[in-house]
Amino acid sequence: MLQAYYPLLIMLTLATGLGILVVLLGNLFGPRRPTSRKSAPYESGMVPYGVGMRRMSVRYYLIAVLFILFDVEIVFLIPWAVVMRRLGVLGLVEMLIFLGILTVGFVYAWKKGALEWE
């Protein structure tokens, strides 16, 4: 039964091996001539000011993670909408439970102020 997955396993192994090989070859044989000019941050052709690596607020990452979370959850609605009539009332009830849990999470994040951008 698992024999049908052998081509996929071989392809995944080859792709991973090739990716690692390309990165290693680039590190081994690639040019290394760092200068202060090359190491400076590039800001749209403008002369950079300040440090290149500044700390980002945790709120930025929190909003990004929440966006991805709710975006992925919404993706589950598309296949359900396609087969909605075949699922019947049970499928509708399950989706309402899913949307209820999603709404509770959204309201919780909203009440905690996770969606406020300062």
C-alpha positions as CSV (number, residue, x, y, z in Angstrom):
1,M,0.0,0.0,0.0
2,L,2.8,2.4,0.8
3,Q,4.5,1.6,-2.5
4,A,2.4,4.2,-4.2
5,Y,4.2,6.9,-2.1
6,Y,7.7,5.9,-3.1
7,P,7.9,8.3,-6.1
8,L,6.8,11.1,-3.8
9,L,9.4,10.1,-1.2
10,I,12.1,10.0,-3.9
11,M,11.2,13.4,-5.3
12,L,11.1,14.9,-1.8
13,T,14.5,13.5,-1.0
14,L,16.0,14.7,-4.3
15,A,14.5,18.2,-3.9
16,T,15.8,18.5,-0.3
17,G,19.2,17.2,-1.2
18,L,19.5,19.5,-4.2
19,G,18.5,22.5,-2.1
20,I,21.1,21.6,0.5
21,L,23.7,21.0,-2.2
22,V,23.1,24.4,-3.8
23,V,23.3,26.3,-0.5
24,L,26.6,24.5,0.4
25,L,28.1,25.1,-3.0
26,G,27.2,28.8,-2.8
27,N,28.8,29.1,0.7
28,L,31.9,27.2,-0.4
29,F,32.6,28.8,-3.8
30,G,30.7,32.1,-3.6
31,P,32.5,35.4,-3.5
32,R,33.2,36.9,-0.1
33,R,34.4,40.4,-0.2
34,P,32.4,42.2,2.5
35,T,32.9,46.0,2.8
36,S,31.3,48.5,5.0
37,R,29.4,49.8,2.0
38,K,28.0,46.4,1.1
39,S,27.1,45.7,4.7
40,A,25.2,49.0,5.0
41,P,21.4,48.6,4.9
42,Y,19.8,49.7,1.7
43,E,16.7,52.0,1.9
44,S,15.4,52.8,-1.5
45,G,18.5,54.5,-2.8
46,M,18.5,56.8,0.2
47,V,21.5,57.3,2.5
48,P,20.7,55.0,5.4
49,Y,20.4,56.6,8.8
50,G,20.2,54.8,12.2
51,V,20.8,51.2,12.8
52,G,19.9,48.7,10.2
53,M,18.5,46.2,12.6
54,R,15.9,47.8,14.8
55,R,13.7,46.0,17.2
56,M,10.2,45.4,16.1
57,S,7.3,45.5,18.5
58,V,5.8,42.2,19.5
59,R,2.4,43.6,18.5
60,Y,3.5,43.5,14.9
61,Y,4.2,39.8,15.0
62,L,1.0,39.1,17.0
63,I,-1.1,40.8,14.4
64,A,0.7,38.9,11.6
65,V,0.1,35.6,13.3
66,L,-3.5,36.4,14.0
67,F,-4.0,37.4,10.3
68,I,-2.5,34.1,9.2
69,L,-4.5,32.1,11.7
70,F,-7.9,33.6,10.7
71,D,-7.0,33.6,7.0
72,V,-6.2,29.9,7.1
73,E,-9.4,29.2,9.1
74,I,-11.4,31.1,6.4
75,V,-9.9,28.8,3.7
76,F,-11.7,25.9,5.3
77,L,-15.0,27.6,4.3
78,I,-14.4,27.2,0.6
79,P,-14.4,23.4,0.4
80,W,-17.4,23.3,2.8
81,A,-19.3,25.7,0.6
82,V,-18.6,23.4,-2.4
83,V,-20.0,20.3,-0.8
84,M,-22.5,22.0,1.5
85,R,-25.6,20.3,0.0
86,R,-24.1,16.8,0.2
87,L,-23.2,17.2,3.9
88,G,-26.8,18.1,4.9
89,V,-27.9,19.4,8.3
90,L,-25.0,17.6,10.1
91,G,-22.5,19.4,8.0
92,L,-24.2,22.7,8.6
93,V,-24.2,22.2,12.4
94,E,-20.5,21.2,12.4
95,M,-19.7,24.3,10.4
96,L,-21.7,26.5,12.7
97,I,-19.8,25.0,15.7
98,F,-16.5,25.7,13.8
99,L,-17.5,29.3,13.1
100,G,-18.7,29.8,16.7
101,I,-15.3,28.7,18.0
102,L,-13.6,31.0,15.4
103,T,-15.8,33.9,16.5
104,V,-15.1,33.3,20.2
105,G,-11.3,33.4,19.4
106,F,-11.8,36.6,17.3
107,V,-13.8,38.3,20.1
108,Y,-11.2,37.3,22.7
109,A,-8.4,38.7,20.6
110,W,-10.4,41.9,20.0
111,K,-11.2,42.3,23.7
112,K,-7.6,41.8,24.7
113,G,-6.6,44.6,22.4
114,A,-4.5,42.3,20.1
115,L,-6.0,43.9,17.0
116,E,-5.3,47.5,18.1
117,W,-2.5,49.1,16.0
118,E,-0.7,51.8,17.8
